[in-house]
Amino acid sequence: MALGLKTNKTTGVSWLDDALLLGIMASLAACGLIYEYLLSHYAGRILGALEAAIYTMIGLMIVSMGFGAFAARKIRCAFTGFVVLELLVALCGSLAIIITAAVIGFGQQFPLMLANTLGLPADHLPDGGFIAKLQNLSEYLPYLWGLILGLMIGMEIPLIARVRQSLSEAHLLHNAGTIYGADYLGAGIGAAIWVAFMLAIDIQLAAALTASVNLLAGLVFIWRFWDQIIRVKLLLALHFVVGLILILLAWQGPSWEQDFNNLLYKDKVVYAKATRFQQLNITERLRGQGLPPVYSLYINGRLQFSSSDEHIYHSFLVHPTLAASARQQKVLIIGGGDGLGLKQVLKWQPEHVVLMDLDKDLVQLFKQAPEDMPEALARELKRLNGDALNDPRVEIMFDDAFNGVDKLIAKELSFDSIIVDLPDPSHPDLNKLYSDFFYRKLNELLSADGAITVQSTSPYHAPNAFISVGKTLASAGFKVEQYHHNVPSFGEWGWSIATKSGDSPKQRLAKKLHLPADETWLTSGLILGAFEFPGDFYREKAKIKTNKLNSLQLYQYHLADWSENR
């Protein structure tokens, strides 16, 4: 063998070559799994259904990998083919995210640019028909990249197997099994790297780092098998060119990607942060004439609040709940990491408030502004939530609500009021937090004469989902009533309020409805009037199902309702 290395008598392959090939295979398997997670994670942020995006992406990539394995038979020289393959994987893997962000961002801006060019008024933007179809199709670009990368990744194992066989003096009896073993172990390592490290860094940086491993594999292969590779000097030069591209993408790519993502918003993005769980964007709209700017928070591209009318939403979320409770001393808030609902709760002078949110970075953003946040924005966020997150009466728990409430139950705690301020059930992993099982847990935490309120999406845009939330609460042993009000940034919005025993929430509010002294916007009349719905609103209530754990019923209602009202 080359270099006078000792050979494995069973296979005829040098120990160095064998270890090198298996190490490369394990490394590439880790990269392949990370690409699956990267693309599905990004697709989930665009489409708003992370769990569905993960399953779809993995399924598509596995199928395309199968086709890639068949296609590898058409490659004549396994040595040269492998080097070219890793060059292409590195290039596509590093560019997939940033190209997708650019296409989607410019696709959203194209109608505005066209309108400005043609001098069209703001209410005549050409954003329907063919343009709308192109915009919708662009959102599925991550899946196209998944198919392309899956096809190439599927070629890796057959090519490595052929290289390993060609280096052997005899037939390798366990060639496939050995390579697949390295592949499976590498995939496990890739999963661990994703969870432990890459989830916490920018997605474009993660893509560039992963692609660098593919490029390094190609370079190592060139170094070790120089004589067997066709046009080796050209391929070596191309590897160095792609290496420079990767350095540039790792250095400037995250900011470029963010700039492209910012094109999705009609207002100027003044702060953006990717947390372990979600993408946060805060926009600013200047109004002039001495009026303060309007700041809006978007999570994964979906509006969470606007500073112009957040007080409407949070006042209706909080004050009916505490007014319907016999006491207001101990309050539990699930979600609401921005502290805006907490600000309203503190007007009731509670003794202790527990706020439970999954995303520590989100809470920290509103608790203590980071150094890279514009000073004007930092002041406004502090004003919006009244610095409530730093109040000594507030205990913050960072936990998934589904499991976090179990810890409160284990401590045998009870609360006078519970406020559930979670995002809409717009993707499957949130569905469990609107399930009968979760609400039965909350029933254990609520005192007998307390009240609970759940934000329940729009009764106008998603009536089936709205009614299902109320019916699911009732199935968990609550007396439930629902109410609604217009929030300009969202449209007509609704909440479900419930008690465990005694009078219903509306009866309690009608008998004795007092509000904190420093509440200047919400009135008793507005609260009582919010319980009125059109006479035929609940005509289909009997047909609407409750949301049982793992049924995904509410998610399906929500998806269907909002699709019909687009």
Secondary structure, DSSP 8 states (H G I E B T S, - for coil): -GGG--B-TTT--BHHHHHHHHHHHHHHHHHHHHHHHHHHHHHHHHHS-HHHHHHHHHHHHHHHHHHHHHHGGG-S-HHHHHHHHHHHHHHHHHHHHHHHHHHHHHHHHHHHHHHHHHT--GGG---SHHHHHHHHHHTTHHHHHHHHHHHHHHHHHHHHHHHHHHT-SS--TTHHHHHHHHHHHHHHHHHHHHHHTGGGS-HHHHHHHHHHHHHHHHHHHHHHSGGGSTTHHHHHHHHHHHHHHHHHHHHHHHHHHHHHHHTT-SSEEEEEEE-SS-EEEEEEE---TT---EEEEEETTEEEEETTTHHHHHHHHHHHHHHHSS--SEEEEEE-TTSHHHHHHHTT--SEEEEEES-HHHHHHHHS--TTS-HHHHHHHHHHTTTGGG-TTEEEEES-HHHHHHHHHHTT--EEEEEEE---S-SHHHHGGGSHHHHHHHHHHEEEEEEEEEE---TTT-HHHHHHHHHHHHHTT-EEEEEEEEETTTEEEEEEEEESSSS-HHHHHHH-----TT--S--HHHHHHTT---TTTTTTGGGS----TTT-HHHHHHHHHHHHT-
